[in-house]
Amino acid sequence: MRLAMVVLLLSGALLTQAGPAEAAGHTIAVTSPSLIFEPGRESIRIASSAASVSWRIADEQDTTLRTGTSWMSSGQATVNATGLGPGYFGLSLHAGSAANPTDLRTSYAVIEPVPAASRDAPFGAAVHIGRPGWPLGVLDEARRIGISHIREDAYWHRFETTPGAYTYPPAFTAEMDRARALDITPLVIANGVNPLYDNGRTPSSPAGVAAFGNFAAALLGRYGERDVEVLNEYNATTFNTSVCGTTAACYLDVLRGVSPAVRAAVPGADIVGPATIGVANCVRADGTKCFAPDLIDRGGLAHLDAYSVHPYHYPGGPEWLGGPGDTVAGLRQRIRAANNGQDKPIYLSEMGWPTDTGHGTTERQQADNLIRLYAVALADGVHRVYWYDLVNDGSDPADKEHNFGLRACRCSTWKTSPRK
């Protein structure tokens, strides 16, 4: 797949579906089910209580390309956006009088058909299907822009409610089925805790670790998948509640429980970890090792088929990944040194730039960083990059966690303020 396809991901507003804008006089809404179009099919559906809606289409530099007026029929109309070719466009809609206007702005993309997905393609995204604003259909949109891999949580307690017996949530099953139909490869995270073991904390006891390994094996076996990531950001306390701690030695105990169970149940399975926050490839001034060298020196690579990291670095760009030391390039060197000169696949299983108002990254900067991230990461031997994340997790412009997405979230009705 050409890297040029990634350019078309562009920005945090790329997949925006605009909800209604309301003022005292009129409403406006964009009602197209998707705002990604193939050339020749760029007919954007709108709805309004006004008799007509005037509109403007602009390019990514906000240069006007086309203007017009659409007249409503039973409150519905279309905007003719055909003939502008592939690209990323802004659409501004206006109804009402100058004294009482209603305005709505959104964006849309026109892309050439994406080649068939491939397990070898590097383009991935983190997903949270089922959360507010995350309908199953976003997987179809992901596929249309060239996403070949998704990373999704499978929370242990939802699958094992009776010791040793598993149930499979229908929503999760529907997601796996839809991904398979779209030729998207899931990286399933065996994640979370279970109140049946270790007092509901991250597994650490022999019994808890064994049960967790059995769960991971059952998960892959049920869905016919082969990629499993073992827990998430174990080296920090945000998600790790283990009584053992956040060390590489503690994580290795979990790996030793998961690896044989998964490999026995699913021959050819790919076990991915440790999904560290940061690369953690360093030795401190006092001589103690950070997570990566400690895990590798303890033999952790024998239990992993791919090494995953979350090297967030916002608002700065991605070029640092290729430098020496606590970087992806440095991690690759360390893996080779411990692995008879051979690579172990490296996954950036989370990385992205938020566009919230407090972190200084605009949508254009986010888009630029996305392209540079792939260029730098692939040049340094990274096998997959999972952009975090596909859809915004909320609609608060000031909340960092709400603004990592390639698509804005339809978590609530969006409104624009009337112009003063």
C-alpha positions as CSV (number, residue, x, y, z in Angstrom):
1,M,0.0,0.0,0.0
2,R,1.4,3.4,-1.0
3,L,2.3,5.7,1.9
4,A,0.5,8.4,-0.1
5,M,-2.7,6.8,1.0
6,V,-1.9,7.9,4.5
7,V,-1.8,11.5,3.4
8,L,-5.5,11.2,2.9
9,L,-6.1,10.5,6.5
10,L,-5.2,14.2,7.0
11,S,-6.6,15.5,10.3
12,G,-8.8,15.1,13.3
13,A,-11.8,16.3,11.4
14,L,-11.4,14.0,8.5
15,L,-14.2,11.6,9.3
16,T,-16.4,14.2,11.0
17,Q,-20.1,13.7,10.6
18,A,-21.8,17.0,11.5
19,G,-24.8,17.0,13.8
20,P,-27.4,19.7,13.7
21,A,-26.7,23.4,14.3
22,E,-29.5,25.3,15.8
23,A,-30.4,28.9,16.2
24,A,-33.7,30.6,17.0
25,G,-34.7,30.5,13.3
26,H,-33.5,27.3,11.7
27,T,-31.7,24.1,12.0
28,I,-29.0,22.6,9.7
29,A,-27.6,19.1,9.7
30,V,-25.3,17.0,7.5
31,T,-27.1,13.7,7.1
32,S,-24.7,11.7,4.8
33,P,-23.8,8.5,6.7
34,S,-20.2,9.0,5.8
35,L,-18.1,12.0,4.7
36,I,-15.5,9.9,2.8
37,F,-16.3,9.8,-0.9
38,E,-14.8,8.3,-4.0
39,P,-14.4,10.6,-6.9
40,G,-17.7,11.2,-8.7
41,R,-19.8,10.3,-5.7
42,E,-19.4,13.5,-3.7
43,S,-23.1,14.3,-3.2
44,I,-23.4,15.5,0.4
45,R,-26.9,15.2,2.0
46,I,-28.1,18.0,4.2
47,A,-31.3,18.8,6.1
48,S,-32.6,22.1,7.3
49,S,-35.8,23.8,8.5
50,A,-34.9,26.7,6.2
51,A,-36.2,27.0,2.6
52,S,-32.6,27.1,1.3
53,V,-29.1,26.7,2.5
54,S,-26.1,28.5,1.0
55,W,-22.8,26.7,1.1
56,R,-19.1,27.1,0.5
57,I,-16.5,24.5,-0.3
58,A,-12.8,25.3,0.5
59,D,-9.6,23.4,0.3
60,E,-7.3,22.6,3.2
61,Q,-5.8,26.2,2.9
62,D,-9.3,27.6,3.3
63,T,-9.3,28.8,-0.3
64,T,-12.8,28.9,-1.8
65,L,-13.3,26.4,-4.5
66,R,-17.1,26.5,-5.0
67,T,-20.2,28.2,-3.7
68,G,-23.9,27.6,-4.2
69,T,-27.4,27.4,-2.8
70,S,-29.4,24.2,-2.2
71,W,-33.1,24.5,-2.0
72,M,-34.9,22.2,0.4
73,S,-37.5,19.6,-0.6
74,S,-39.3,18.3,2.4
75,G,-36.5,19.6,4.5
76,Q,-33.8,17.7,2.5
77,A,-31.3,18.7,-0.2
78,T,-27.8,17.9,-1.5
79,V,-24.6,19.8,-2.0
80,N,-23.0,19.1,-5.4
81,A,-19.3,18.6,-4.5
82,T,-18.3,16.5,-7.6
83,G,-15.5,17.4,-9.9
84,L,-13.0,18.7,-7.4
85,G,-10.8,15.6,-7.4
86,P,-9.2,13.8,-4.4
87,G,-8.4,15.9,-1.4
88,Y,-9.5,17.2,2.0
89,F,-12.2,19.9,2.0
90,G,-14.1,22.2,4.3
91,L,-17.9,22.7,3.9
92,S,-19.6,25.7,5.4
93,L,-23.4,25.9,5.5
94,H,-25.5,28.9,6.2
95,A,-29.2,29.6,6.6
96,G,-31.3,32.4,7.9
97,S,-31.1,36.2,7.8
98,A,-28.1,38.3,8.6
99,A,-29.9,39.2,11.9
100,N,-30.6,35.6,12.8
101,P,-28.2,33.3,11.0
102,T,-27.5,29.6,11.5
103,D,-24.1,28.2,10.5
104,L,-22.5,24.8,10.4
105,R,-19.0,23.8,9.4
106,T,-17.6,20.3,8.8
107,S,-15.0,18.6,6.6
108,Y,-15.0,15.7,4.1
109,A,-12.5,13.7,2.1
110,V,-12.4,12.4,-1.5
111,I,-10.1,9.5,-1.9
112,E,-9.3,7.0,-4.6
113,P,-10.4,3.4,-3.8
114,V,-7.9,1.8,-1.4
115,P,-6.1,-1.4,-2.5
116,A,-7.1,-4.6,-0.8
117,A,-5.9,-4.8,2.8
118,S,-2.9,-6.9,3.7
119,R,-1.6,-8.4,6.9
120,D,1.8,-6.9,5.9
121,A,0.5,-3.3,5.6
122,P,1.6,-1.1,8.5
123,F,-1.5,1.1,8.9
124,G,-3.4,0.5,12.1
125,A,-5.6,2.4,14.6
126,A,-6.8,1.9,18.1
127,V,-10.6,1.5,18.4
128,H,-13.2,1.4,21.2
129,I,-16.2,0.0,19.5
130,G,-19.3,0.4,21.6
131,R,-18.3,3.5,23.5
132,P,-20.5,6.6,22.8
133,G,-19.8,7.8,19.3
134,W,-18.2,4.5,18.3
135,P,-20.8,2.6,16.2
136,L,-19.7,-0.6,14.4
137,G,-19.8,1.3,11.1
138,V,-16.6,3.2,11.9
139,L,-14.7,0.0,10.9
140,D,-16.1,0.4,7.4
141,E,-14.8,4.0,7.3
142,A,-11.4,2.8,8.7
143,R,-11.2,0.3,5.9
144,R,-12.0,2.9,3.3
145,I,-9.1,5.0,4.3
146,G,-6.6,2.1,4.2
147,I,-6.6,0.9,7.8
148,S,-5.5,-2.8,7.8
149,H,-5.2,-3.4,11.6
150,I,-7.2,-2.4,14.6
151,R,-6.2,-2.7,18.3
152,E,-9.1,-3.4,20.7
153,D,-9.5,-4.2,24.4
154,A,-10.9,-7.5,25.5
155,Y,-11.6,-7.0,29.2
156,W,-11.1,-10.2,31.2
157,H,-14.0,-9.8,33.6
158,R,-16.5,-9.5,30.7
159,F,-15.5,-12.9,29.3
160,E,-14.9,-15.0,32.4
161,T,-17.7,-14.6,35.0
162,T,-17.5,-18.2,36.4
163,P,-14.0,-19.7,37.0
164,G,-12.8,-21.6,33.9
165,A,-16.0,-20.9,31.9
166,Y,-16.2,-18.2,29.2
167,T,-19.0,-16.2,27.6
168,Y,-18.4,-14.0,24.6
169,P,-20.2,-10.6,24.5
170,P,-22.3,-10.3,21.4
171,A,-21.0,-6.7,20.7
172,F,-17.4,-7.9,20.8
173,T,-18.3,-10.9,18.6
174,A,-20.0,-8.6,16.1
175,E,-16.9,-6.4,16.0
176,M,-14.6,-9.3,15.3
177,D,-16.9,-10.6,12.6
178,R,-17.1,-7.2,10.9
179,A,-13.4,-6.8,11.0
180,R,-12.9,-10.2,9.4
181,A,-15.4,-9.3,6.7
182,L,-13.5,-6.1,5.9
183,D,-10.1,-8.0,5.9
184,I,-9.0,-6.0,8.9
185,T,-6.7,-7.8,11.4
186,P,-7.5,-7.2,15.1
187,L,-4.7,-7.0,17.6
188,V,-6.8,-8.1,20.6
189,I,-5.6,-6.8,24.0
190,A,-6.0,-9.4,26.7
191,N,-6.6,-6.7,29.3
192,G,-8.0,-5.7,32.6
193,V,-8.6,-7.6,35.8
194,N,-11.1,-10.2,37.1
195,P,-12.7,-10.2,40.6
196,L,-12.4,-14.0,40.6
197,Y,-8.6,-13.8,40.9
198,D,-6.1,-11.8,42.9
199,N,-8.8,-9.7,44.6
200,G,-9.7,-8.0,41.3
201,R,-6.2,-6.7,40.7
202,T,-3.8,-7.2,37.8
203,P,-2.8,-10.9,37.9
204,S,0.3,-11.7,39.8
205,S,-0.3,-14.9,41.8
206,P,0.4,-18.3,40.1
207,A,-3.3,-19.1,40.0
208,G,-4.2,-15.6,38.7
209,V,-1.5,-15.6,36.0
210,A,-2.5,-19.1,34.9
211,A,-6.2,-18.1,34.6
212,F,-5.3,-15.0,32.7
213,G,-3.2,-17.1,30.3
214,N,-6.1,-19.5,29.8
215,F,-8.4,-16.5,29.1
216,A,-6.0,-15.1,26.4
217,A,-5.8,-18.6,24.8
218,A,-9.6,-19.0,24.8
219,L,-10.0,-15.5,23.3
220,L,-7.9,-16.2,20.3
221,G,-9.3,-19.7,19.9
222,R,-12.9,-18.4,19.9
223,Y,-12.4,-15.7,17.3
224,G,-9.8,-17.4,15.1
225,E,-7.4,-14.6,15.6
226,R,-3.6,-14.9,16.1
227,D,-2.5,-11.5,17.4
228,V,-2.8,-10.9,21.2
229,E,-1.2,-8.1,23.2
230,V,-0.6,-8.9,26.9
231,L,-2.0,-6.1,29.1
232,N,-1.6,-2.4,28.6
233,E,1.1,0.0,29.9
234,Y,2.2,-2.3,32.6
235,N,5.1,-0.1,33.5
236,A,2.8,2.6,35.0
237,T,0.1,2.5,37.7
238,T,-2.6,4.0,35.5
239,F,-3.8,0.5,34.4
240,N,-1.6,-1.8,36.4
241,T,-2.8,-2.6,40.0
242,S,-0.6,-5.7,40.5
243,V,0.6,-6.3,44.0
244,C,3.9,-7.3,42.4
245,G,4.5,-3.8,41.0
246,T,5.2,-2.3,37.6
247,T,8.7,-3.9,37.0
248,A,9.9,-5.9,34.1
249,A,10.3,-8.9,36.4
250,C,6.7,-8.8,37.4
251,Y,5.6,-8.5,33.7
252,L,7.8,-11.4,32.8
253,D,5.9,-13.6,35.3
254,V,2.7,-12.8,33.4
255,L,4.3,-13.5,30.0
256,R,5.5,-16.9,31.3
257,G,2.0,-17.7,32.1
258,V,0.4,-16.4,28.9
259,S,2.9,-17.5,26.3
260,P,2.7,-21.3,26.7
261,A,-1.1,-21.3,27.1
262,V,-1.6,-19.3,24.0
263,R,1.0,-21.1,21.9
264,A,-0.5,-24.5,22.9
265,A,-4.0,-23.5,22.0
266,V,-3.3,-21.4,18.9
267,P,-0.2,-22.6,17.0
268,G,1.3,-19.7,15.1
269,A,-0.1,-17.1,17.5
270,D,1.8,-13.8,17.7
271,I,2.2,-12.6,21.3
272,V,2.8,-8.9,21.6
273,G,4.0,-6.8,24.5
274,P,4.9,-5.1,26.8
275,A,2.9,-2.1,25.5
276,T,4.9,0.3,27.7
277,I,4.1,3.9,28.1
278,G,7.2,5.4,26.5
279,V,9.9,3.3,25.0
280,A,11.6,2.9,28.4
281,N,14.9,2.0,26.8
282,C,17.5,3.5,29.1
283,V,19.9,2.9,32.0
284,R,19.6,5.4,34.8
285,A,22.5,7.4,36.3
286,D,22.6,5.0,39.3
287,G,23.0,2.0,37.0
288,T,19.5,0.6,37.3
289,K,17.8,-0.4,34.1
290,C,14.6,1.0,32.7
291,F,11.8,-1.4,31.7
292,A,13.1,-2.4,28.2
293,P,16.7,-3.4,29.0
294,D,15.5,-5.1,32.2
295,L,12.9,-7.2,30.4
296,I,15.2,-8.0,27.5
297,D,18.1,-9.0,29.7
298,R,15.8,-11.3,31.7
299,G,15.0,-13.2,28.5
300,G,11.6,-11.6,27.8
301,L,12.1,-11.7,24.0
302,A,11.7,-15.5,24.1
303,H,8.1,-15.0,25.1
304,L,7.3,-12.3,22.6
305,D,6.7,-12.3,18.8
306,A,6.6,-8.6,18.6
307,Y,7.7,-5.8,20.9
308,S,5.2,-3.0,21.5
309,V,5.6,0.6,22.8
310,H,3.5,3.7,23.2
311,P,6.1,6.5,22.5
312,Y,3.8,9.6,22.9
313,H,5.8,12.8,22.5
314,Y,3.3,15.6,21.9
315,P,3.4,18.4,21.1
316,G,6.8,17.7,19.5
317,G,7.1,15.9,16.2
318,P,8.1,12.2,15.6
319,E,11.7,12.7,14.4
320,W,13.2,11.9,17.8
321,L,12.1,8.2,17.3
322,G,15.1,7.7,14.9
323,G,17.7,9.0,17.3
324,P,19.9,7.0,19.7
325,G,19.1,5.9,23.2
326,D,15.6,5.9,24.6
327,T,14.1,5.8,21.1
328,V,12.6,3.3,18.7
329,A,15.9,3.1,16.8
330,G,17.7,2.6,20.1
331,L,15.3,-0.2,21.1
332,R,15.8,-1.9,17.8
333,Q,19.6,-1.9,18.4
334,R,19.1,-3.4,21.9
335,I,16.8,-6.1,20.5
336,R,19.3,-7.0,17.8
337,A,22.1,-7.2,20.3
338,A,20.1,-9.6,22.5
339,N,18.7,-11.6,19.6
340,N,21.7,-12.8,17.7
341,G,21.7,-9.8,15.4
342,Q,18.1,-10.4,14.3
343,D,15.2,-8.1,14.5
344,K,12.0,-8.7,16.5
345,P,9.1,-6.8,15.0
346,I,8.4,-3.5,16.8
347,Y,4.8,-2.2,17.0
348,L,3.9,1.3,18.0
349,S,0.6,0.0,19.4
350,E,-0.4,3.5,20.4
351,M,0.8,6.8,19.2
352,G,-0.8,10.1,18.3
353,W,-1.2,13.8,18.9
354,P,-4.2,15.3,20.6
355,T,-5.8,18.5,19.2
356,D,-7.3,19.7,22.5
357,T,-7.0,23.4,23.3
358,G,-4.4,22.8,26.0
359,H,-1.7,20.9,24.1
360,G,-0.8,23.1,21.2
361,T,-1.4,20.7,18.3
362,T,-3.7,21.9,15.6
363,E,-5.5,19.6,13.2
364,R,-3.1,20.5,10.5
365,Q,-0.1,19.8,12.7
366,Q,-1.7,16.5,13.7
367,A,-2.1,15.6,10.1
368,D,1.5,16.5,9.3
369,N,2.8,14.5,12.3
370,L,0.8,11.5,11.1
371,I,2.6,11.5,7.8
372,R,6.0,12.1,9.3
373,L,5.4,9.4,12.0
374,Y,4.9,6.7,9.3
375,A,8.0,7.9,7.4
376,V,10.2,7.9,10.4
377,A,8.9,4.8,12.0
378,L,9.0,2.7,8.8
379,A,12.5,3.9,8.1
380,D,13.6,2.7,11.5
381,G,12.1,-0.8,11.1
382,V,8.8,-0.5,12.8
383,H,6.4,-3.1,11.4
384,R,3.0,-1.5,12.4
385,V,1.8,1.8,13.7
386,Y,-1.6,2.0,15.5
387,W,-2.7,5.6,15.5
388,Y,-4.4,6.5,18.8
389,D,-7.1,6.7,18.0
390,L,-9.6,6.2,15.2
391,V,-12.4,8.3,16.8
392,N,-12.4,11.0,19.4
393,D,-13.5,9.7,22.8
394,G,-15.6,12.7,23.6
395,S,-16.7,16.2,22.5
396,D,-15.0,18.4,25.1
397,P,-12.5,20.6,23.1
398,A,-10.4,21.1,26.3
399,D,-10.1,17.4,27.3
400,K,-6.9,15.8,25.9
401,E,-8.4,12.3,26.0
402,H,-11.3,13.5,23.9
403,N,-9.2,14.7,21.0
404,F,-6.8,12.1,19.7
405,G,-9.1,10.8,17.0
406,L,-9.0,10.8,13.2
407,R,-12.7,11.3,13.4
408,A,-14.7,13.6,15.6
409,C,-17.1,11.9,18.0
410,R,-20.9,12.2,17.7
411,C,-21.3,11.8,21.4
412,S,-23.9,14.5,21.6
413,T,-25.7,17.1,19.5
414,W,-23.2,19.6,18.0
415,K,-24.3,23.2,17.9
416,T,-22.7,26.3,16.4
417,S,-23.1,29.7,17.9
418,P,-24.9,32.3,15.7
419,R,-22.5,34.9,14.3
420,K,-22.6,38.2,16.2
